[in-house]
Amino acid sequence: MECEICGKEIRGRTFRIVVEGTELRVCASCKEYGVEDISSSSQHGTVRVVRKERSRPSRPIVFTEELVENYNEIIKQERQKRGWSQEELAKRIQEKESLIRKIENAEITPEPEVVEKLERLFDLKLREKVQEVKVESQRKLVPTLGDVVVIKKKKKQG
């Protein structure tokens, strides 16, 4: 028997998994691509459709604030103004020293929770309101294959 995903000959145990509602017989290395189906029948060649309950659509993420452009310099200046080392700042906000170093060097963008901790500690705002920007699309229409066929038919008729 061949694996219905990779096509290799299955030696040893065959696994029945469900992938996007379809039951498949697969090898051990492909079983991770689906959910193992223990309750299926033992008949060969049967395909069973399993319907998965749809989850509620998630709400879109709306960004209303973003980090100020020089957030890393502000954090470094505030830390130095208080005479703290990166290690001491990290302890005060219960984060790793390496995180503080990376933030100050602008190697990473801090998570919102870390930004909140720093804002509270230094009593300042590191985020600013994002203004809504409307972009007008000046998309050029590119003919599709169907449009080309219609154009050629018109030329032949004319």
N, C-alpha and C positions, 0 to 999 in steps of 0.2 A: 504494500500500500504506500502511496506517495502522500507527503504533507501537502495539504491544500493551500498553504501559504508559500513555502519556499520551493516545493516540488521535489525535495530530496526523498529518497526511499526511507520509510520509517522502520527503524530497527528497534525492537523492544516495545515499550508501552506506547499506545496511541492516546492522545488527549483530545477530548471534545471540549471546544471552547465556543463562546458566543462572541462574535465581532459584529457590531452595529446591527444586532438583531438576527444574524444568520449563524447557524451552528456549523462549525467546521471541525474536521479531523486533522490534527496537526502533530508535529514532532515535539519533543521536549524543549528544543530551543525556541520554537515559535509560540509556545503556550502563553508566553507573557503578553502577547498582542491582544488578548481577549480575556474574558472571564470564564473560568472553567465551569462546565455544565455537568453536574453530577447526576441530575434527574432525567437525562435524556434516555430515549429508548435504545436498545442494543441492535436495532435493525441496520443493515448496511445501506448506504445510499439515501437515507432519508434526510431531508432538510427541514428543519423546524424554525419557524419565524417566532422570535421572542420580542414582544413589544415592551419598550422601556417607557416608564411614565416620564413625561416631559416635565422638566423643572420650570419654575416661573422665570420669565426673562429678567435678567438682572438690569438694574437701573444704570444708565450711562454715567460714567465718571465725569464730574464737572469740576474743572480746576478753576478756582476763583482767586487763588494766591500762588505766587511763585517766589523762589528765593531771590533776594537782591543780587545784583551782578557780582559784587565784591564780598560776598558773604564770608569767604575764607579769610580775607584780610581783616574784616571786622572782628571775627572770632579771635584771631591771633592777637590783635591789638588789645582787645578787652582782657584776654588772659594775661598778657604781658603787663598791662596797666595795674593789675592786681598782684603781680609778682608771682604768679603760679606757673608751675611747669606743666607740660602736656599731661604728665602722669597725674598731677594733682587735680587738674580740670577733669580728667577722665574719671577719677574717683568721685568727684563731686556730683557728676551726672550719671554715675554708675554705668560707665561704658569702658571699652578698652582703650588704652593709650594709642595703639596703632590706628584706631578709628579717628581719634583727634588729629594725629599726624596727617592722615590721608585727607581729612576735611580741610586742614589748614593749608595743605599743598594743592588743594583743588583736584585731587586725584579721584575723589568720589563726591557724589551729591548725597548729603545726609538724608536719612529717612525722616518723615514728618515728626515722628516721636522724638528723635534726637534734636531736631530744630526747636521743638517746643521746650525741651529741657534747657537748651542753651538760652532761649529767649527769656525763660523764667529766671535763670541764674543771673544773667547779665542785665535783666530788666530792659530789654530793647527788642525791636522788631527786626527779624531777618527776612521776613516775607513782605511782599507788597501785592496789592490788588492787581489782577490782570485785567486790562481793558479789552473788551470784546473787539476783535478786528474782523471786519467784513471783507472778504476777498471775492472780487468779481471774476468769474471764470471767463477767460477769453479763449476757450477751447476751440480749436479748429476742427471742423468736421472732416473726418477721414472716411473716404468711401469704403464700404464693406464689399465683400465678394459679390453679394447680391446686387449691389448698386452697379458694379462693373458689368455684370451680365446684362442688366437692363440697359445700360449705356451702349453696349455693343449691339444689342438687338435693335435699338433705335437707329444706330448708324447703318445697319444692314438694310433696314426698311426704307431709309431716306435716301 
